[in-house]
Amino acid sequence: MNVISKNIDFCFIKFPIIFPLLYGIMLSLFPSFENYLIFFTIVLFAEPHFGATWPFFFYKKNNIFIQNDKFFLIVLPLLIVVFSLIGFIYFKNFFLLIFFAFNIYHVTRQSTGILKMYSENLVELQFQNYFLYFFNIIFFIVGYLRFYVPIINAEHLIYLNLILIIFILFSILVNLIKFRKSNNYFTFVTGILIF
């Protein structure tokens, strides 16, 4: 594998930390445009991400498979698109909660899949998977309690963030001590920090 390909893999697959950083910077610079940022993030990242599967439908050898499973491959995705548009317009808070839950599930599964691709050690893989699920579930609960219930207020955020940062740094440090800087190190860090 050449150097450019390795760098692209590192920046876009193993350690794509640039995307959450850009999102955070844009949100801090333009807080009044938060809804637009959410919308454009969905359009720019979520839709093209799923759009990458479209060539599957144009490959003639898949026609029989598609014909046998039209509901899950054609009807259900179209229903999800319609629900997403209606949801974003008419019941945005509930839609964003559902979107957040599915996003956490999808991205966590994606992170664990990438960890499996580069894994050389089953014990390391299990360790990293447990921590990925743990932190992503915690982040969902915090988001829910902060924005939907809301029992976590601005005063609590400082302490909550401090506790989470300590736990994250601890898990990253334990991973580094236990498994050294393996192929999965940066993928593990990204999987935790992405939310």
VMD Tcl script that draws the C-alpha trace (Angstrom):
set ca {
  {0.00 0.00 0.00}
  {1.48 3.37 -0.96}
  {2.00 6.29 1.41}
  {-0.90 8.36 0.03}
  {-3.33 5.46 0.41}
  {-2.15 4.84 3.99}
  {-2.63 8.53 4.82}
  {-6.11 8.57 3.29}
  {-7.06 5.42 5.22}
  {-5.74 6.99 8.40}
  {-7.50 10.36 7.94}
  {-10.85 9.05 6.68}
  {-11.20 5.57 8.19}
  {-8.98 5.04 11.23}
  {-8.84 8.56 12.69}
  {-11.40 10.87 11.01}
  {-11.29 13.26 13.95}
  {-11.28 16.24 11.59}
  {-15.05 15.97 11.01}
  {-16.18 16.33 14.65}
  {-13.61 19.09 15.12}
  {-14.97 21.00 12.12}
  {-18.52 20.53 13.40}
  {-17.55 21.85 16.85}
  {-15.71 24.84 15.39}
  {-18.63 25.73 13.11}
  {-21.09 25.39 15.98}
  {-19.01 27.61 18.26}
  {-18.48 30.25 15.53}
  {-22.11 30.30 14.37}
  {-24.33 29.11 17.26}
  {-27.43 30.81 15.86}
  {-27.16 28.63 12.73}
  {-27.29 25.35 14.66}
  {-30.37 24.05 12.78}
  {-28.73 24.75 9.42}
  {-25.55 23.03 10.59}
  {-27.54 19.96 11.63}
  {-29.38 19.90 8.32}
  {-26.24 20.34 6.18}
  {-24.36 17.75 8.24}
  {-27.12 15.24 7.53}
  {-27.18 16.16 3.83}
  {-23.40 16.22 3.37}
  {-22.41 13.21 5.45}
  {-25.37 10.93 6.08}
  {-26.95 10.90 2.65}
  {-23.76 10.48 0.55}
  {-22.65 7.82 3.01}
  {-25.78 5.81 2.24}
  {-25.69 6.89 -1.39}
  {-22.48 4.89 -1.77}
  {-24.69 1.79 -1.85}
  {-26.60 2.90 -4.97}
  {-24.28 1.10 -7.45}
  {-25.54 -2.15 -5.87}
  {-28.91 -1.51 -7.54}
  {-27.43 -0.98 -11.00}
  {-25.32 -4.14 -11.06}
  {-27.37 -6.56 -13.18}
  {-26.35 -9.65 -11.20}
  {-28.21 -8.23 -8.18}
  {-31.58 -7.91 -10.00}
  {-32.95 -11.23 -8.73}
  {-31.92 -10.46 -5.17}
  {-33.55 -7.01 -5.41}
  {-36.76 -8.45 -6.91}
  {-37.02 -10.96 -4.04}
  {-36.55 -8.31 -1.35}
  {-38.20 -5.15 -2.73}
  {-39.72 -4.16 0.58}
  {-36.44 -3.94 2.52}
  {-34.33 -2.65 -0.36}
  {-36.69 -0.15 -2.01}
  {-39.93 0.50 -0.12}
  {-38.50 0.76 3.40}
  {-35.67 3.18 2.44}
  {-38.18 5.41 0.64}
  {-40.44 5.37 3.70}
  {-37.47 6.34 5.87}
  {-36.69 9.29 3.55}
  {-40.30 10.50 3.69}
  {-40.46 10.02 7.48}
  {-37.17 11.90 7.89}
  {-38.35 14.88 5.86}
  {-41.71 15.05 7.61}
  {-40.11 14.42 10.99}
  {-37.50 17.14 10.58}
  {-40.16 19.67 9.57}
  {-43.09 18.80 11.88}
  {-41.70 17.11 15.00}
  {-38.04 18.00 14.93}
  {-37.16 17.25 18.57}
  {-38.56 13.72 18.47}
  {-37.05 13.14 15.01}
  {-33.61 14.30 16.19}
  {-33.81 11.96 19.20}
  {-34.60 9.00 16.92}
  {-31.91 10.12 14.48}
  {-29.41 10.44 17.35}
  {-30.23 6.93 18.65}
  {-29.88 5.34 15.20}
  {-26.76 7.39 14.54}
  {-25.12 6.15 17.74}
  {-26.07 2.57 16.91}
  {-24.85 2.86 13.31}
  {-21.60 4.66 14.07}
  {-20.81 2.33 16.98}
  {-21.37 -0.70 14.74}
  {-19.27 0.95 12.05}
  {-16.45 1.64 14.52}
  {-16.51 -1.94 15.76}
  {-16.46 -3.15 12.15}
  {-13.42 -1.02 11.37}
  {-11.74 -2.30 14.54}
  {-12.38 -5.88 13.31}
  {-10.83 -5.06 9.92}
  {-7.52 -4.02 11.48}
  {-7.58 -6.21 14.58}
  {-4.71 -8.55 15.29}
  {-5.69 -9.39 18.86}
  {-9.10 -10.73 19.94}
  {-8.63 -9.60 23.56}
  {-7.86 -6.05 22.42}
  {-10.88 -6.09 20.11}
  {-13.22 -7.16 22.94}
  {-11.75 -4.55 25.30}
  {-12.24 -1.79 22.73}
  {-15.75 -2.93 21.78}
  {-16.92 -2.88 25.41}
  {-15.61 0.63 25.93}
  {-17.06 1.89 22.62}
  {-20.52 0.65 23.53}
  {-20.19 1.88 27.12}
  {-19.24 5.45 26.18}
  {-21.68 5.75 23.30}
  {-24.56 4.59 25.51}
  {-23.44 7.09 28.16}
  {-23.36 9.89 25.56}
  {-26.89 9.02 24.42}
  {-28.15 9.06 28.01}
  {-26.42 12.39 28.69}
  {-27.89 13.89 25.51}
  {-31.35 12.64 26.45}
  {-31.12 13.91 30.03}
  {-29.66 17.23 28.88}
  {-32.00 18.11 26.03}
  {-35.18 16.07 26.48}
  {-35.87 15.61 30.18}
  {-33.89 18.13 30.96}
  {-32.39 17.44 34.35}
  {-28.77 18.18 33.43}
  {-28.28 21.93 33.41}
  {-25.29 24.11 32.54}
  {-23.91 23.96 36.10}
  {-23.82 20.17 36.02}
  {-22.13 20.06 32.61}
  {-18.76 21.17 33.92}
  {-18.64 18.33 36.45}
  {-20.16 15.80 34.07}
  {-17.69 16.71 31.33}
  {-14.80 16.48 33.78}
  {-15.91 13.01 34.93}
  {-16.38 11.82 31.33}
  {-13.01 13.21 30.25}
  {-11.31 11.41 33.15}
  {-13.04 8.12 32.24}
  {-12.18 8.54 28.55}
  {-8.53 9.35 29.26}
  {-8.38 6.41 31.67}
  {-9.76 3.96 29.09}
  {-7.42 5.30 26.39}
  {-4.45 5.06 28.77}
  {-5.37 1.51 29.84}
  {-5.69 0.55 26.17}
  {-2.29 2.08 25.41}
  {-0.59 0.36 28.37}
  {-2.25 -2.99 27.78}
  {-1.96 -3.21 23.98}
  {0.64 -0.57 23.09}
  {0.00 1.57 20.05}
  {-1.62 -1.07 17.85}
  {-3.32 -0.69 14.47}
  {-6.61 -0.08 16.28}
  {-5.44 2.60 18.70}
  {-6.59 5.65 16.73}
  {-9.77 3.93 15.53}
  {-10.61 3.20 19.18}
  {-9.96 6.82 20.19}
  {-12.11 8.13 17.31}
  {-14.93 5.69 18.14}
  {-15.07 7.07 21.67}
  {-14.68 10.75 20.83}
  {-16.96 10.95 17.80}
  {-20.02 11.76 19.90}
}
mol new
graphics top color blue
foreach p $ca { graphics top sphere $p radius 0.5 }
foreach p [lrange $ca 0 end-1] q [lrange $ca 1 end] { graphics top cylinder $p $q radius 0.2 }
display resetview
